[in-house]
Amino acid sequence: MADLLIELFSEEIPARMQARARADLKRLVTEGLVQAGLTYAGAGAFSTPRRLTLAVEGLTDHSPTTREERKGPRTDAPEKALEGFLRSTGLTRDQLEARDDKKGQVWFATITHQGRPAADIVAEVLEDAIRNFPWPKSMRWGAGSLRWVRPLHSILCILTDEAGATTVDLDIDGITAGNTTRGHRFMAPDAFTVSNFDDYAAKLRRARVMLDAEERESEIRQQSENLAFARGWQVVPDDALLSEVAGLVEWPVALMGVIEDRFLTLPPEVLQTSMKEHQKFFSALNPKSGRIEGFITVANIETPDDGATILAGNQRVLAARLSDAAFFYENDLREAKSGMTAWADGLNSVTFHNKLGSQSDRIARIASLAREIAPLVGADPDHAERAARLAKLDLRSAMVGEFPELQGTMGRYYALEAGEPAQIADTARDHYSPLGPSDEVPTAPVSVAVALADKIDTLTGFWAIGEKPTGSKDPFALRRAALGVIRLLMGSGKKIPTSDLSDLAFTANLYDLVKSRKAQFLAGEHDGGQIWDSGIDVWVGPGDNDFLKRTKQEIRNLAEAAELKLDILSDRLPSLSAFKADLLSFLHDRLKVYLRDQGIRHDIIDAVLAQDGSDDLVQVVNRATALNAMLTTADGQNLTQGLKRASNILTQAEEKDGVEYSFGADPKFAETDEERALFTALDTAEPGIKTAMKNEDFPAAMSAIAALRAPIDAFFEAVQVNTDSQVVRRNRLNLLSRIREAGRQIADFTKIEG
């Protein structure tokens, strides 16, 4: 057994690539070694800005000799077939063996693969890994053909066993593998030799290099917290920044600075974002004032003046950056005080999508939707519409232009500056949420209304133009929008069928398309961009909702004003119902992912989705949760088997007889006590299930149907359904129909596995 140590030493590797590179190096090398016949006990990968390292323990020193038997052509096959077989095996005719087979005698070849030393295999595997390394971006330098993320300086590759360390013989474009490496670029630049991983790690540490990225993160966190504690401050946590900074330094030295007083009036989010994005600084919060008053920078070197010169330079650069931010903020505040009309006008020239109009068009749609959704979530319609019209105006602000990640956050500040109420201002910040599965969900009714309108408009708009997610591609983040709709509905607990939301949103999209003179998109290739009066009805449905009626009339008015003809057949205009069904299916797919994360199996979700009312996602979740809880009990599991058995017997009988057994079960034809007991149990359970489902008391419905477990089990134990008496048989099949219908009130139990 031997230990393998590999180090690929280069110019600085971008921090964002290091974690993936560690994993790729480990995967490529270990998989290559195993495929070549070697085994190992364990492996660990490490990285610093200038090196990728892999340590493999317990590597076998030799691959085994193996024998492979390969079947060839028949012995009387044409000569050409035999020659091809010999070429593929590398053998001669006298080395083949003729054996009896089903169709006569067949040639067999026995190929011996000789074992190879580990050093030869390592050299071959490592060269292949280096030459085919999957960097997101790579470069060539000099006259060689090798590509690497940055110029590769040296390769360390040694095998260590009881006899000592041996350098693997490897040369890649003039870079010869050796047993030397270098320490910190400035504090210990000289080369030194190593004999194994422990020796390597210890000497690197003496040469001011922390090899383990997790250790560097821990060191940065500890130093930063100590500096902040000494001032009575707190470091604002930022795990992503911590990981990035740990990939920028080999020997972290944290230094603390103070933000100048003239910048402390900037919003904390501006300070934090500017320092993070431009300087990679951590923010320090003064808990007494509640403001960010300091910063922590991480140097890569120890200096005689304890970092004073470094800190002074960083202070100057930070002052310049924050001066820019203050300039942007002050100009934005002046625009906010004047009502933000210039921003609103400016969004007319910002395209949201070439088939869905401008950002201004989209805001108008969202505002209309938010007004209609508001009563459904307990919000004031006027407030919801006003909030929707203001929520995205900060997209034209200078600050968001500099820091796009502050969209919404700055909108809240500007809305407050404009004199808007807090609930409307908060919506600018909250309506983008939730952005992911762990993001906080807004709870204020106005924010919920606008957030739902925003996401539903996104989904229906892109659905209408055929831009749906395909495979792993989702350029418009529609999966995230769908999950956002689900989490918003779950958080509000409101019963809002998604068909109602999509009705409103699809109609608003059609209105906007006509308004922007893009009717030809809907009509196909007709000259003049024609739209049809009957086509409007096909698109938006009967229009029972006042909003739909009003919007349809506005569409007609707009079309007439635009001189668009309304007298052509509408067979090419897609139906709203088809879009709604497709979109609902997409929402169901995302709901399955969401519920699986909550511990609910996919078959339980499918069983619930097969029932009516599946467009009420809150109801679906409540039903699935109650059904899942029931199925964790023995009664629930046995009841499911009984319901599935009843359904299977009934389905087979109906297919055989060509009739539906759905009524007419009469206890007077019951011949056994078990039959009569089942009639009695159903008479009790059916109204209980019906009442509970009507009241949406799903746990009560589960309890009511669970009471059928014992009588159903007893019935199947004692009774033969397909008896010789046709009267009794029909009666028993109709009794099974009552069992099936009792289950169908809750879920399609045939979809539940097991």
Secondary structure, 3 states (H helix, E strand, C coil): CEEEEEEEEECCCCHHHHHHHHHHHHHHHHHHHHHCCCCCCEEEEEEECCEEEEEEEEECCECCCEEEEEEEEECCCCHHHHHHHHHHHCCCHHHCEEEEECCEEEEEEEEEECCCEHHHHHHHHHHHHHHCCCCCCCECCCCCCCCECCCEEEEEEEEEECCEEEECCCEECCEEEECEEECCCCCCCCEEECCCHHHHHHHHHHCCCCCCHHHHHHHHHHHHHHHHHHHCCEECCCHHHHHHHHCCCCCCEEEEEECCHHHCCCCHHHHHHHHHHHHCCEEEEECCCCEEEEEEEEECCCCCCCCHHHHHHHHHHHHHHHHHHHHHHHHHHHHHHCCCHHHHHHHHHCEEECCCEEHHHHHHHHHHHHHHHHHHHCCCHHHHHHHHHHHCHHHHCHHHHHCHHHCCHHHHHHHHHCCCCHHHHHHHHHCCCCCCCCCCCCCCHHHHHHHHHHHHHHHHHHHHCCCCCECCECCCCHHHHHHHHHHHHHHHCCCCCHHHHHHHHHHHHHHHHHHCCCHHHHHCCCCCCCCCHHHHHHHHCCCCCHHHHHHHHHHHHHHHHCCCCCCCCCCCCCCHHHHHHHHHHHHHHHHHHHHHHCCCCHHHHHHHHCCCCCCCHHHHHHHHHHHHHHHCCHHHHHHHHHHHHHHHHHHHHHHHHCCCCCCCCCHHHCCCHHHHHHHHHHHHHHHHHHHHHHCCCHHHHHHHHHCCHHHHHHHHHHCCCCCCCHHHHHHHHHHHHHHHHHHHCCCCHHHCCC
